[in-house]
């Protein structure tokens, strides 16, 4: 379950860095119906403000879906974060994406994965991505807060694990 808080300072758990620079928002803020309909439970929205996406932790990186818009980061523990770029972004600017890592590549935390051309971030209503935490049996709760985050620097979410 994803819990929105006013502050993350007092929450204990595993801090996961943001894979992108931008404003964290509830998934209901995403302009695409697939995401804002409430179907995706453990997800949030990032309104991108800079174009470089990085690995949030040491992980196996995979990209898939049409236009390679789905980015997955799988930690050795099995925790998997998935970042879906907007389908409109891929349709409109496939040429404005520079892939900096290959699918099925081991990445270190903070390693750049792709870069978006700057003018796409500021066109129309903005550029959004959906950040999802795929189900994992060890997860008890997930916490986040609405705010600006810097890629590889600021915590996007805090995960509390079940007691054994």
SULHUVEN-V543277 format. One record per residue. N is the residue number from 0. SS is DSSP state (alpha for helix, beta for strand, coil for the rest). Layout:
# SULHUVEN-V543277
N	SS
N	SS
This chain:
# SULHUVEN-V543277
0	coil
1	beta
2	beta
3	beta
4	coil
5	coil
6	coil
7	coil
8	coil
9	coil
10	coil
11	coil
12	coil
13	beta
14	beta
15	beta
16	beta
17	coil
18	coil
19	coil
20	coil
21	beta
22	beta
23	beta
24	beta
25	beta
26	alpha
27	alpha
28	alpha
29	coil
30	coil
31	coil
32	alpha
33	alpha
34	alpha
35	alpha
36	coil
37	coil
38	coil
39	coil
40	coil
41	coil
42	beta
43	beta
44	beta
45	beta
46	beta
47	beta
48	coil
49	coil
50	coil
51	beta
52	beta
53	beta
54	coil
55	coil
56	coil
57	coil
58	beta
59	beta
60	beta
61	beta
62	beta
63	beta
64	coil
65	alpha
66	alpha
67	alpha
68	coil
69	beta
70	beta
71	beta
72	beta
73	beta
74	coil
75	coil
76	coil
77	coil
78	coil
79	beta
80	beta
81	beta
82	beta
83	beta
84	beta
85	coil
86	alpha
87	alpha
88	alpha
89	alpha
90	alpha
91	alpha
92	alpha
93	alpha
94	alpha
95	alpha
96	beta
97	beta
98	beta
99	coil
100	coil
101	coil
102	coil
103	coil
104	beta
105	beta
106	beta
107	coil
108	coil
109	coil
110	coil
111	beta
112	beta
113	beta
114	beta
115	beta
116	coil
117	alpha
118	alpha
119	alpha
120	alpha
121	coil
122	coil
123	coil
124	coil
125	coil
126	beta
127	beta
128	beta
129	beta
130	beta
131	beta
132	beta
133	coil
134	coil
135	coil
136	coil
137	coil
138	beta
139	beta
140	beta
141	beta
142	beta
143	beta
144	coil
145	coil
146	beta
147	beta
148	beta
149	coil
150	coil
151	coil
152	coil
153	coil
154	beta
155	beta
156	beta
157	beta
158	beta
159	beta
160	beta
161	coil
162	coil
163	coil
